[in-house]
Amino acid sequence: MKKISIVLFITIIFSCKGKKDHISDPDEIESIQELVNEIFEKDKEVYYLSLSAEDKLRGTLSSIYFTYKFKDTYFDQTYDVQSKTFSDPAKKSYDYKKGFKIGDLDIGSIPEWYMEALQILNDKELLIEDKLYYLDDWNYRVDNKGKIYARFALNYYLSSHSRSSGRGRVTTTTYASHDFLLKDNQLKLLNH
């Protein structure tokens, strides 16, 4: 019964919003995959790739951050989804051992792993039924053996309070987060 309520809960979340490319939405992940295919060649080697949300409590894709190598130097760069522009490359001092090809990423499975993460929270009695869980970011990396793995965070709203300040009204929003690791097709809750 709990599994059915999670599926119903998620269905309600995604049916109440407009088209915004939510990272965890099965109906919108296809357009995110198309965007990645459009801006990167499938054989482009990267050392890190992050699909990042607009803010901590939205889950809407806003940027794609990545690390790559050019002439023996590593660079970080960000693609802004709204403006459709790349940031200037920033040199990195870190030396990566192994990279991975964009074409090797299974971006289409993100919504399934999101649902699996919710099920893990439910099984561990950490899922709060009246809360919405937003996928904040999805980060691909490669381990020393050359295997791709992913880390991601699910955030949920806790509270907000407003106060007056000399410049107007200030609102503080508090949220909590659960971190997950996906490696070798196994999903693990990290911070519990």
C-alpha positions in Angstrom: 0.0 0.0 0.0 2.9 2.4 0.8 4.3 1.9 -2.7 1.0 2.8 -4.3 0.8 6.0 -2.1 4.3 7.0 -3.2 3.5 6.6 -6.9 0.2 8.5 -6.4 2.1 11.2 -4.5 4.6 11.6 -7.3 1.9 11.6 -10.0 0.2 14.4 -8.3 3.4 16.4 -8.0 4.2 16.2 -11.7 0.6 16.7 -12.9 0.4 20.0 -11.0 3.3 21.8 -12.7 3.9 23.1 -16.1 6.7 22.0 -18.6 9.9 23.0 -16.9 12.4 20.1 -17.4 12.3 18.7 -13.9 15.3 16.4 -13.5 13.2 13.7 -11.9 10.2 13.7 -14.2 9.9 10.8 -16.5 7.9 12.9 -19.0 10.6 15.6 -19.1 13.8 13.6 -18.9 13.7 12.9 -22.6 14.0 16.6 -23.4 17.0 16.8 -20.9 18.6 13.9 -22.7 18.0 15.6 -26.0 19.6 18.8 -24.7 22.7 16.9 -23.5 23.0 15.2 -26.9 22.6 18.6 -28.6 25.3 20.4 -26.7 27.8 17.5 -26.4 29.1 15.0 -28.9 28.5 11.4 -27.7 32.2 10.6 -27.7 33.1 13.8 -25.8 35.2 12.7 -22.8 34.5 14.4 -19.5 35.6 13.8 -15.9 32.6 15.2 -14.1 29.1 16.1 -15.3 26.3 17.7 -13.1 22.7 18.3 -14.0 21.8 21.1 -11.5 18.4 22.5 -10.4 17.4 26.1 -10.5 17.3 26.2 -6.7 17.2 23.8 -3.8 13.4 23.4 -3.7 12.4 23.4 -7.4 14.0 20.5 -9.2 14.0 22.4 -12.5 17.1 22.0 -14.6 19.1 25.2 -14.8 22.6 24.3 -15.7 24.9 21.6 -16.8 28.4 21.8 -15.2 31.2 19.7 -16.6 35.0 19.1 -16.4 37.0 18.2 -19.5 40.6 18.0 -20.6 42.2 20.1 -23.4 45.9 19.9 -24.2 46.8 18.2 -20.9 44.9 20.8 -18.9 41.6 20.3 -17.1 38.8 22.9 -17.3 35.4 23.4 -15.7 32.6 25.0 -17.7 28.9 25.5 -17.2 26.1 25.5 -19.8 23.2 27.8 -18.7 19.9 26.2 -19.9 17.9 29.4 -20.0 20.3 31.6 -21.9 21.7 28.6 -23.9 25.2 29.8 -23.3 28.5 28.4 -22.0 30.5 30.1 -19.3 34.1 30.8 -19.9 36.3 27.8 -19.2 38.0 27.9 -15.8 41.3 26.0 -15.4 41.5 23.3 -12.7 44.5 22.2 -10.8 43.2 18.8 -10.0 44.5 15.8 -12.0 41.8 13.3 -12.9 42.8 9.6 -13.5 40.0 8.5 -15.7 37.2 10.1 -17.7 34.0 8.9 -19.3 32.1 9.6 -22.6 28.9 11.5 -22.6 27.3 8.7 -24.7 27.9 6.2 -21.8 25.5 8.1 -19.5 22.0 6.7 -18.9 20.3 10.0 -18.2 16.9 8.4 -19.1 17.0 6.2 -16.0 17.2 9.2 -13.5 13.4 9.2 -12.8 13.5 5.5 -12.0 16.3 6.0 -9.5 14.5 9.0 -8.0 11.5 6.7 -7.4 13.8 4.1 -5.9 15.3 6.7 -3.6 11.8 7.6 -2.4 11.1 4.0 -1.8 14.3 3.7 0.3 13.2 6.7 2.4 9.8 5.1 2.8 11.3 1.7 3.8 13.5 3.4 6.4 10.5 5.4 7.6 12.2 8.7 6.6 9.7 9.7 4.0 7.4 12.5 5.2 4.1 12.0 3.3 3.1 15.7 3.1 6.5 16.8 1.8 7.6 17.2 -1.8 11.0 15.9 -2.6 13.0 17.7 -5.2 16.0 16.4 -7.1 18.6 19.2 -6.5 21.4 17.8 -8.7 22.6 14.7 -10.3 26.4 14.3 -10.5 28.2 11.8 -12.6 31.8 10.9 -11.8 34.1 7.9 -12.5 36.0 5.8 -9.9 39.6 4.6 -10.1 38.5 1.5 -11.9 36.8 3.6 -14.7 33.2 2.8 -13.6 30.7 5.7 -13.8 28.7 6.4 -10.6 26.3 9.1 -9.6 25.6 11.1 -6.5 22.4 13.1 -6.0 20.4 14.9 -3.3 16.7 15.0 -2.6 15.6 18.2 -0.8 12.4 18.9 1.0 10.9 22.0 2.6 10.9 22.4 6.4 9.9 25.9 7.2 10.0 29.6 6.3 9.9 32.7 8.5 9.9 36.4 7.6 11.3 39.4 9.4 11.7 43.0 8.7 15.1 44.5 8.1 16.4 47.9 7.3 16.1 47.1 3.6 12.7 45.5 3.6 11.3 42.1 4.4 13.7 39.1 4.6 12.4 35.5 4.3 14.5 32.6 5.4 13.6 29.1 4.1 14.9 26.0 5.8 15.1 22.7 4.0 16.5 19.2 4.7 18.3 16.8 2.4 19.0 13.1 1.8 22.1 12.2 -0.2 22.3 9.1 -2.3 25.1 7.2 -4.2 24.3 5.1 -7.2 27.2 2.7 -8.0 27.2 -0.7 -9.8 23.5 -0.4 -10.2 23.0 -0.3 -6.4 21.4 2.8 -4.7 22.6 3.7 -1.2 21.3 6.3 1.2 24.5 8.1 2.4 23.6 10.3 5.4 21.7 7.9 7.6 
